[in-house]
Amino acid sequence: MTGTTSFSRPEDLLERALVELRATLAGYVETSCGVDAEHRPVPGSCEVECVVPIERLLGLVRDIEAEIGTPADLFWTRELEGPEWLTDLVAGKWGLACARADR
C-alpha cells in the first residue's frame, strides 16, 4: 500500500487517520474508565496505569484536530465522529483521572 494511494490534499490523510485514532481512543477510554448507567465513561475514573498512554493518544488527536479541524468543522456524520462524550473529552470538558490534592 505504500506509495500507491494518493490524496488530493495532505489533510485528507490526516482526516483518515483521525477517524481511526478517535475510534481507538474511544475504545481505550471505554475499557479503562468506569461507566455510568447510560454506558458513558465517568470523568476521573480511569485506571491509573492507563492514564498516560491514553493521554498520549488524546494529545495526538488534539494536535491533528488543531491542524485540520474538528469533526464538526469537517462536517462528519454523527456515526463517524463518535459519541458526544468523546468529543467532550477531546475538547477538554472532562478528564480521565481525578485531580490530586498534592499537586
Steps between C-alpha positions, in 0.01 A plus 500: 500500500797731543522751219187376322243724663483863403310769682385822341615685813735393781218580743299213349749252642485670840122489492506129420742441787285710733200274438702197611670676792170626642352149479806353673490772766131429567572129543786563742291738709200267505712210626711699747240721671196429710170553320170646614152350456492626140838337425688830479847522657502663842736799521795436729452122506779382268727226630821668613730290281293588190498879540841573345462287184146625442607861553777455241241385245265777610777754444560368149128527419496856634809592295348365178170676568689824562662459159204389284192574709257313722245249373241781510729720288548212258123431478529139611184295552404429861600134464843595373575756769410259781317552827451845648709410805799441270464843341473650850815314614700620200372854561627481859156519663583205727807299595608142546639516852396677815705806587737430785498735797882481539580648155 
